[in-house]
Amino acid sequence: DVQLVESGGGSVQAGGSLRLACVTSGIQYRSRCMGWFRQAPGGEREAVVNIATSGDIINYADSVKGRFTISQDNTKNTLYLQMNGLKPEDTNMYYCAADSGGSWYPSLEDYDYAYWGQGTQVTVS
């Protein structure tokens, strides 16, 4: 079975930092696109940042450019999201996602992603 398991969420004060991790299993980590999305209760899911795992193509949402950084450890099949300079408006449930494989361009559209984690809550006050 495919599993994406997020961790690292929590509560921080504005200006603080958190590092999210997404451990994947059941899929070939390389040669696909993965990323982070976020969604508030009753709100729409929005892309945060996405990456082509086999290359250097990264797409950041404008709202997080310069504050968030995506990285990966291919040896551990793990995706990370370093979040610095957190703002109250960053408060959301954060989800890790993976596409079905084969794409070289990391889309920012949630419908392009087939697999999703259960989410980890980030609260900024």
Phi, psi and omega in degrees: 000147177280132177224134171237119185239115180270154174205168174104355178290170179168193180247131180221162174276158178305137183093349181279184184227152172217154175234117178267149176230148178226111178265128183251150174209155178084359176225157175281116188295320182285164175062041173207175175251142179223166179183185180240135174235164175219155183206130175268155178306126180079000181256174179275151177282133180233149179285144174255302178197144180223154188219145169272115191293338181263359182222201182246018182274124180228137176240120177255142169290146183303328185292344184240357181302134180086349180243323182254148178223128176265144176210173182209155172236100184296333180289339181249004183051045186233138178249142181236156172223109175270122183243114178245161178057042184296144181240157177305327180288353173277354179299120185188169164273130181253133184239141171267143182219151177226141178276183185279356176104152175097345181272143178258348184247120183282100180293151174260010180263129185294333182289350177274001184245130188265334186238140185223146172276182183274347177097155174223135187276133174241125180234125181240124181240000000 
